[in-house]
Amino acid sequence: MKRVGVIGIVVKGNPSAGLEIQKLLSEYSDIIIGRMGVPDRVNGINAISVIVEGDNEKLSALTGKLGRLNNVSVKSAVTSVEI
């Protein structure tokens, strides 16, 4: 069963993480509805929100891989909305 969710990603001071994040998001593009990135140059962080639809296993796999990257914090929320 597929659910709709949001993955929040915060990258602190690691420009090379952007390439690794992009690679993972491309790998999981089949579950991504949309995404938005916002740089905070004052504090040296970048925030990315990703709207996803998929089963819990695939959402957890993406979140886990993102969370293992250096200087990357990830939080996800899956809604009860089934599609």
C-alpha positions in Angstrom: 0.0 0.0 0.0 1.3 3.4 -1.0 1.2 6.4 1.4 2.0 10.1 0.9 4.8 11.5 3.0 7.3 14.3 3.5 11.1 13.9 3.9 12.9 16.9 5.4 16.7 17.2 4.7 19.0 19.7 6.3 22.6 19.9 5.1 25.2 21.8 7.2 28.4 23.0 5.6 29.0 20.1 3.3 28.8 21.2 -0.4 29.8 17.7 -1.6 26.8 16.2 0.1 24.6 17.9 -2.5 25.9 15.6 -5.2 25.3 12.5 -3.0 21.8 13.7 -2.2 21.0 14.4 -5.8 22.2 10.9 -6.8 20.0 9.2 -4.2 17.0 11.4 -5.1 17.5 10.4 -8.8 17.7 6.8 -7.8 14.4 7.0 -6.0 12.7 9.4 -8.5 9.8 6.9 -9.0 8.5 7.8 -5.6 9.1 11.5 -5.6 6.2 13.8 -6.4 8.1 17.1 -5.9 10.9 18.7 -4.0 12.1 22.2 -3.0 15.5 23.4 -1.8 16.1 26.5 0.2 19.6 27.8 1.0 20.3 29.6 4.2 23.6 31.3 3.5 23.7 33.2 6.8 23.7 30.0 8.8 25.5 27.9 6.3 22.8 25.3 5.9 20.5 24.1 3.1 17.0 22.7 3.6 15.3 20.4 1.2 11.7 19.1 1.4 10.7 16.1 -0.7 7.1 15.0 -1.1 6.9 11.3 -1.7 4.4 8.5 -2.4 5.3 4.9 -1.9 5.3 1.9 0.4 6.9 2.2 3.9 9.8 -0.1 2.9 10.9 2.2 0.0 10.4 5.4 2.0 12.5 4.0 4.8 15.2 2.9 2.5 15.6 6.4 1.0 15.4 8.1 4.4 18.0 5.7 5.8 20.5 6.2 3.0 20.1 10.0 3.2 20.6 9.9 7.0 23.9 8.0 6.7 25.5 10.9 4.7 27.9 13.2 6.6 26.5 16.5 7.9 23.0 15.5 6.7 20.0 15.4 9.1 16.8 13.7 7.9 13.3 13.5 9.3 10.4 11.9 7.6 6.6 11.9 8.2 4.3 9.5 6.5 0.6 10.4 6.5 -2.3 8.0 6.8 -3.4 8.9 3.3 -3.3 5.8 1.1 -3.2 5.9 -2.7 
